[in-house]
Amino acid sequence: MKVTKLVSTCDIKDCPTIYATDRGTLLVQGETPTDHGLEIPAHENLVEIPMELLQKAIRDNLV
């Protein structure tokens, strides 16, 4: 899979980030919340990212 960084909230590697793949999908890097109370299937996961990251991606026409 080829991954391209689209937008991040900072310049270091441990910040919320959105990546595009050559599969036509997005990868999202963020915190893994544990206090959500949802039933998530074992093969899936949740990540939490700031609204600022999505707003920046939309504003910059990246998604």
PDB file as gemmi writes it, atoms N, CA and C in Angstrom:
CRYST1    1.000    1.000    1.000  90.00  90.00  90.00 P 1                      
ATOM      1  N   MET A   1       0.845  -1.166   0.000  1.00  0.00           N  
ATOM      2  CA  MET A   1       0.000   0.000   0.000  1.00  0.00           C  
ATOM      3  C   MET A   1       0.897   1.238   0.000  1.00  0.00           C  
ATOM      4  N   LYS A   2       0.617   2.174  -0.892  1.00  0.00           N  
ATOM      5  CA  LYS A   2       1.333   3.452  -0.909  1.00  0.00           C  
ATOM      6  C   LYS A   2       0.527   4.449  -0.089  1.00  0.00           C  
ATOM      7  N   VAL A   3       1.200   5.135   0.843  1.00  0.00           N  
ATOM      8  CA  VAL A   3       0.539   6.071   1.749  1.00  0.00           C  
ATOM      9  C   VAL A   3       1.144   7.463   1.566  1.00  0.00           C  
ATOM     10  N   THR A   4       0.271   8.472   1.455  1.00  0.00           N  
ATOM     11  CA  THR A   4       0.708   9.858   1.290  1.00  0.00           C  
ATOM     12  C   THR A   4       0.098  10.708   2.395  1.00  0.00           C  
ATOM     13  N   LYS A   5       0.927  11.438   3.108  1.00  0.00           N  
ATOM     14  CA  LYS A   5       0.442  12.326   4.171  1.00  0.00           C  
ATOM     15  C   LYS A   5      -0.314  13.494   3.546  1.00  0.00           C  
ATOM     16  N   LEU A   6      -1.543  13.708   3.997  1.00  0.00           N  
ATOM     17  CA  LEU A   6      -2.345  14.822   3.494  1.00  0.00           C  
ATOM     18  C   LEU A   6      -2.285  16.034   4.406  1.00  0.00           C  
ATOM     19  N   VAL A   7      -2.583  15.809   5.690  1.00  0.00           N  
ATOM     20  CA  VAL A   7      -2.661  16.937   6.620  1.00  0.00           C  
ATOM     21  C   VAL A   7      -2.409  16.428   8.032  1.00  0.00           C  
ATOM     22  N   SER A   8      -1.788  17.289   8.845  1.00  0.00           N  
ATOM     23  CA  SER A   8      -1.489  16.949  10.225  1.00  0.00           C  
ATOM     24  C   SER A   8      -1.650  18.194  11.080  1.00  0.00           C  
ATOM     25  N   THR A   9      -1.699  17.989  12.395  1.00  0.00           N  
ATOM     26  CA  THR A   9      -1.788  19.141  13.287  1.00  0.00           C  
ATOM     27  C   THR A   9      -0.418  19.608  13.750  1.00  0.00           C  
ATOM     28  N   CYS A  10       0.646  18.892  13.356  1.00  0.00           N  
ATOM     29  CA  CYS A  10       2.011  19.333  13.691  1.00  0.00           C  
ATOM     30  C   CYS A  10       3.007  18.662  12.757  1.00  0.00           C  
ATOM     31  N   ASP A  11       4.275  18.980  12.915  1.00  0.00           N  
ATOM     32  CA  ASP A  11       5.308  18.469  12.019  1.00  0.00           C  
ATOM     33  C   ASP A  11       6.033  17.228  12.529  1.00  0.00           C  
ATOM     34  N   ILE A  12       5.704  16.759  13.734  1.00  0.00           N  
ATOM     35  CA  ILE A  12       6.356  15.545  14.231  1.00  0.00           C  
ATOM     36  C   ILE A  12       5.457  14.340  13.986  1.00  0.00           C  
ATOM     37  N   LYS A  13       5.960  13.139  14.192  1.00  0.00           N  
ATOM     38  CA  LYS A  13       5.254  11.925  13.778  1.00  0.00           C  
ATOM     39  C   LYS A  13       4.148  11.458  14.713  1.00  0.00           C  
ATOM     40  N   ASP A  14       3.995  12.041  15.899  1.00  0.00           N  
ATOM     41  CA  ASP A  14       3.010  11.502  16.843  1.00  0.00           C  
ATOM     42  C   ASP A  14       1.785  12.399  17.015  1.00  0.00           C  
ATOM     43  N   CYS A  15       1.380  13.079  15.957  1.00  0.00           N  
ATOM     44  CA  CYS A  15       0.208  13.956  16.007  1.00  0.00           C  
ATOM     45  C   CYS A  15      -0.915  13.390  15.138  1.00  0.00           C  
ATOM     46  N   PRO A  16      -2.152  13.778  15.402  1.00  0.00           N  
ATOM     47  CA  PRO A  16      -3.250  13.368  14.535  1.00  0.00           C  
ATOM     48  C   PRO A  16      -2.949  13.749  13.079  1.00  0.00           C  
ATOM     49  N   THR A  17      -3.139  12.797  12.181  1.00  0.00           N  
ATOM     50  CA  THR A  17      -2.790  12.972  10.773  1.00  0.00           C  
ATOM     51  C   THR A  17      -3.778  12.225   9.902  1.00  0.00           C  
ATOM     52  N   ILE A  18      -4.027  12.739   8.702  1.00  0.00           N  
ATOM     53  CA  ILE A  18      -4.827  12.046   7.697  1.00  0.00           C  
ATOM     54  C   ILE A  18      -3.912  11.711   6.532  1.00  0.00           C  
ATOM     55  N   TYR A  19      -3.962  10.436   6.097  1.00  0.00           N  
ATOM     56  CA  TYR A  19      -3.174   9.956   4.969  1.00  0.00           C  
ATOM     57  C   TYR A  19      -4.111   9.447   3.881  1.00  0.00           C  
ATOM     58  N   ALA A  20      -3.700   9.574   2.614  1.00  0.00           N  
ATOM     59  CA  ALA A  20      -4.408   8.971   1.490  1.00  0.00           C  
ATOM     60  C   ALA A  20      -3.637   7.724   1.077  1.00  0.00           C  
ATOM     61  N   THR A  21      -4.366   6.716   0.592  1.00  0.00           N  
ATOM     62  CA  THR A  21      -3.704   5.503   0.099  1.00  0.00           C  
ATOM     63  C   THR A  21      -3.942   5.359  -1.400  1.00  0.00           C  
ATOM     64  N   ASP A  22      -3.155   4.505  -2.023  1.00  0.00           N  
ATOM     65  CA  ASP A  22      -3.356   4.230  -3.441  1.00  0.00           C  
ATOM     66  C   ASP A  22      -4.536   3.283  -3.666  1.00  0.00           C  
ATOM     67  N   ARG A  23      -5.242   2.939  -2.612  1.00  0.00           N  
ATOM     68  CA  ARG A  23      -6.453   2.110  -2.704  1.00  0.00           C  
ATOM     69  C   ARG A  23      -7.719   2.955  -2.762  1.00  0.00           C  
ATOM     70  N   GLY A  24      -7.549   4.287  -2.739  1.00  0.00           N  
ATOM     71  CA  GLY A  24      -8.710   5.172  -2.718  1.00  0.00           C  
ATOM     72  C   GLY A  24      -9.334   5.288  -1.344  1.00  0.00           C  
ATOM     73  N   THR A  25      -8.533   5.062  -0.296  1.00  0.00           N  
ATOM     74  CA  THR A  25      -9.020   5.153   1.075  1.00  0.00           C  
ATOM     75  C   THR A  25      -8.197   6.154   1.863  1.00  0.00           C  
ATOM     76  N   LEU A  26      -8.659   6.457   3.075  1.00  0.00           N  
ATOM     77  CA  LEU A  26      -7.934   7.333   3.983  1.00  0.00           C  
ATOM     78  C   LEU A  26      -7.510   6.541   5.209  1.00  0.00           C  
ATOM     79  N   LEU A  27      -6.352   6.857   5.743  1.00  0.00           N  
ATOM     80  CA  LEU A  27      -5.901   6.347   7.033  1.00  0.00           C  
ATOM     81  C   LEU A  27      -5.895   7.521   7.987  1.00  0.00           C  
ATOM     82  N   VAL A  28      -6.337   7.306   9.209  1.00  0.00           N  
ATOM     83  CA  VAL A  28      -6.394   8.374  10.196  1.00  0.00           C  
ATOM     84  C   VAL A  28      -5.563   7.972  11.405  1.00  0.00           C  
ATOM     85  N   GLN A  29      -4.630   8.825  11.770  1.00  0.00           N  
ATOM     86  CA  GLN A  29      -3.811   8.616  12.968  1.00  0.00           C  
ATOM     87  C   GLN A  29      -4.356   9.503  14.063  1.00  0.00           C  
ATOM     88  N   GLY A  30      -4.589   8.921  15.230  1.00  0.00           N  
ATOM     89  CA  GLY A  30      -5.099   9.689  16.355  1.00  0.00           C  
ATOM     90  C   GLY A  30      -5.055   8.869  17.627  1.00  0.00           C  
ATOM     91  N   GLU A  31      -5.608   9.405  18.666  1.00  0.00           N  
ATOM     92  CA  GLU A  31      -5.662   8.733  19.962  1.00  0.00           C  
ATOM     93  C   GLU A  31      -6.696   7.604  19.922  1.00  0.00           C  
ATOM     94  N   THR A  32      -6.455   6.541  20.657  1.00  0.00           N  
ATOM     95  CA  THR A  32      -7.422   5.457  20.789  1.00  0.00           C  
ATOM     96  C   THR A  32      -8.221   5.678  22.073  1.00  0.00           C  
ATOM     97  N   PRO A  33      -9.483   6.113  21.953  1.00  0.00           N  
ATOM     98  CA  PRO A  33     -10.279   6.351  23.154  1.00  0.00           C  
ATOM     99  C   PRO A  33     -10.704   5.035  23.804  1.00  0.00           C  
ATOM    100  N   THR A  34     -10.827   5.048  25.109  1.00  0.00           N  
ATOM    101  CA  THR A  34     -11.246   3.837  25.826  1.00  0.00           C  
ATOM    102  C   THR A  34     -12.535   4.052  26.610  1.00  0.00           C  
ATOM    103  N   ASP A  35     -13.002   5.273  26.697  1.00  0.00           N  
ATOM    104  CA  ASP A  35     -14.170   5.587  27.524  1.00  0.00           C  
ATOM    105  C   ASP A  35     -15.423   5.866  26.702  1.00  0.00           C  
ATOM    106  N   HIS A  36     -15.553   5.257  25.517  1.00  0.00           N  
ATOM    107  CA  HIS A  36     -16.658   5.568  24.618  1.00  0.00           C  
ATOM    108  C   HIS A  36     -17.927   4.771  24.892  1.00  0.00           C  
ATOM    109  N   GLY A  37     -17.833   3.626  25.529  1.00  0.00           N  
ATOM    110  CA  GLY A  37     -19.011   2.825  25.846  1.00  0.00           C  
ATOM    111  C   GLY A  37     -19.647   2.136  24.655  1.00  0.00           C  
ATOM    112  N   LEU A  38     -18.976   2.108  23.516  1.00  0.00           N  
ATOM    113  CA  LEU A  38     -19.511   1.476  22.312  1.00  0.00           C  
ATOM    114  C   LEU A  38     -19.050   0.032  22.212  1.00  0.00           C  
ATOM    115  N   GLU A  39     -19.826  -0.786  21.482  1.00  0.00           N  
ATOM    116  CA  GLU A  39     -19.421  -2.161  21.202  1.00  0.00           C  
ATOM    117  C   GLU A  39     -18.826  -2.192  19.799  1.00  0.00           C  
ATOM    118  N   ILE A  40     -17.505  -2.281  19.738  1.00  0.00           N  
ATOM    119  CA  ILE A  40     -16.784  -2.257  18.462  1.00  0.00           C  
ATOM    120  C   ILE A  40     -16.327  -3.684  18.141  1.00  0.00           C  
ATOM    121  N   PRO A  41     -16.578  -4.173  16.914  1.00  0.00           N  
ATOM    122  CA  PRO A  41     -16.123  -5.511  16.556  1.00  0.00           C  
ATOM    123  C   PRO A  41     -14.602  -5.637  16.724  1.00  0.00           C  
ATOM    124  N   ALA A  42     -14.146  -6.844  17.013  1.00  0.00           N  
ATOM    125  CA  ALA A  42     -12.728  -7.091  17.275  1.00  0.00           C  
ATOM    126  C   ALA A  42     -11.834  -6.711  16.098  1.00  0.00           C  
ATOM    127  N   HIS A  43     -12.364  -6.756  14.879  1.00  0.00           N  
ATOM    128  CA  HIS A  43     -11.548  -6.433  13.704  1.00  0.00           C  
ATOM    129  C   HIS A  43     -11.571  -4.935  13.355  1.00  0.00           C  
ATOM    130  N   GLU A  44     -12.218  -4.116  14.167  1.00  0.00           N  
ATOM    131  CA  GLU A  44     -12.284  -2.673  13.931  1.00  0.00           C  
ATOM    132  C   GLU A  44     -11.742  -1.930  15.139  1.00  0.00           C  
ATOM    133  N   ASN A  45     -11.515  -0.625  14.973  1.00  0.00           N  
ATOM    134  CA  ASN A  45     -11.014   0.213  16.052  1.00  0.00           C  
ATOM    135  C   ASN A  45     -11.538   1.622  15.865  1.00  0.00           C  
ATOM    136  N   LEU A  46     -11.471   2.413  16.892  1.00  0.00           N  
ATOM    137  CA  LEU A  46     -11.812   3.830  16.829  1.00  0.00           C  
ATOM    138  C   LEU A  46     -10.546   4.643  17.042  1.00  0.00           C  
ATOM    139  N   VAL A  47     -10.459   5.783  16.367  1.00  0.00           N  
ATOM    140  CA  VAL A  47      -9.428   6.762  16.688  1.00  0.00           C  
ATOM    141  C   VAL A  47     -10.120   8.099  16.870  1.00  0.00           C  
ATOM    142  N   GLU A  48      -9.581   8.921  17.727  1.00  0.00           N  
ATOM    143  CA  GLU A  48     -10.145  10.238  17.995  1.00  0.00           C  
ATOM    144  C   GLU A  48      -9.190  11.283  17.458  1.00  0.00           C  
ATOM    145  N   ILE A  49      -9.732  12.173  16.620  1.00  0.00           N  
ATOM    146  CA  ILE A  49      -8.917  13.244  16.046  1.00  0.00           C  
ATOM    147  C   ILE A  49      -9.616  14.580  16.291  1.00  0.00           C  
ATOM    148  N   PRO A  50      -8.868  15.674  16.342  1.00  0.00           N  
ATOM    149  CA  PRO A  50      -9.484  16.973  16.563  1.00  0.00           C  
ATOM    150  C   PRO A  50     -10.261  17.445  15.329  1.00  0.00           C  
ATOM    151  N   MET A  51     -11.374  18.130  15.555  1.00  0.00           N  
ATOM    152  CA  MET A  51     -12.143  18.711  14.453  1.00  0.00           C  
ATOM    153  C   MET A  51     -11.274  19.628  13.611  1.00  0.00           C  
ATOM    154  N   GLU A  52     -10.325  20.282  14.245  1.00  0.00           N  
ATOM    155  CA  GLU A  52      -9.399  21.183  13.537  1.00  0.00           C  
ATOM    156  C   GLU A  52      -8.704  20.470  12.372  1.00  0.00           C  
ATOM    157  N   LEU A  53      -8.374  19.194  12.557  1.00  0.00           N  
ATOM    158  CA  LEU A  53      -7.690  18.439  11.512  1.00  0.00           C  
ATOM    159  C   LEU A  53      -8.598  18.243  10.303  1.00  0.00           C  
ATOM    160  N   LEU A  54      -9.848  17.864  10.525  1.00  0.00           N  
ATOM    161  CA  LEU A  54     -10.790  17.705   9.416  1.00  0.00           C  
ATOM    162  C   LEU A  54     -11.086  19.038   8.740  1.00  0.00           C  
ATOM    163  N   GLN A  55     -11.256  20.091   9.530  1.00  0.00           N  
ATOM    164  CA  GLN A  55     -11.522  21.410   8.964  1.00  0.00           C  
ATOM    165  C   GLN A  55     -10.362  21.869   8.083  1.00  0.00           C  
ATOM    166  N   LYS A  56      -9.145  21.603   8.525  1.00  0.00           N  
ATOM    167  CA  LYS A  56      -7.962  21.981   7.742  1.00  0.00           C  
ATOM    168  C   LYS A  56      -7.903  21.189   6.436  1.00  0.00           C  
ATOM    169  N   ALA A  57      -8.205  19.883   6.497  1.00  0.00           N  
ATOM    170  CA  ALA A  57      -8.198  19.052   5.301  1.00  0.00           C  
ATOM    171  C   ALA A  57      -9.235  19.530   4.283  1.00  0.00           C  
ATOM    172  N   ILE A  58     -10.422  19.889   4.766  1.00  0.00           N  
ATOM    173  CA  ILE A  58     -11.486  20.383   3.880  1.00  0.00           C  
ATOM    174  C   ILE A  58     -11.126  21.756   3.325  1.00  0.00           C  
ATOM    175  N   ARG A  59     -10.654  22.627   4.194  1.00  0.00           N  
ATOM    176  CA  ARG A  59     -10.264  23.988   3.784  1.00  0.00           C  
ATOM    177  C   ARG A  59      -9.181  23.949   2.711  1.00  0.00           C  
ATOM    178  N   ASP A  60      -8.238  23.010   2.837  1.00  0.00           N  
ATOM    179  CA  ASP A  60      -7.134  22.905   1.876  1.00  0.00           C  
ATOM    180  C   ASP A  60      -7.485  22.015   0.678  1.00  0.00           C  
ATOM    181  N   ASN A  61      -8.780  21.619   0.562  1.00  0.00           N  
ATOM    182  CA  ASN A  61      -9.256  20.773  -0.546  1.00  0.00           C  
ATOM    183  C   ASN A  61      -8.489  19.469  -0.682  1.00  0.00           C  
ATOM    184  N   LEU A  62      -8.166  18.842   0.453  1.00  0.00           N  
ATOM    185  CA  LEU A  62      -7.415  17.589   0.447  1.00  0.00           C  
ATOM    186  C   LEU A  62      -8.315  16.371   0.490  1.00  0.00           C  
ATOM    187  N   VAL A  63      -9.544  16.540   0.970  1.00  0.00           N  
ATOM    188  CA  VAL A  63     -10.514  15.436   1.008  1.00  0.00           C  
ATOM    189  C   VAL A  63     -11.833  15.920   0.445  1.00  0.00           C  
TER     190      VAL A  63                                                      
END                                                                             
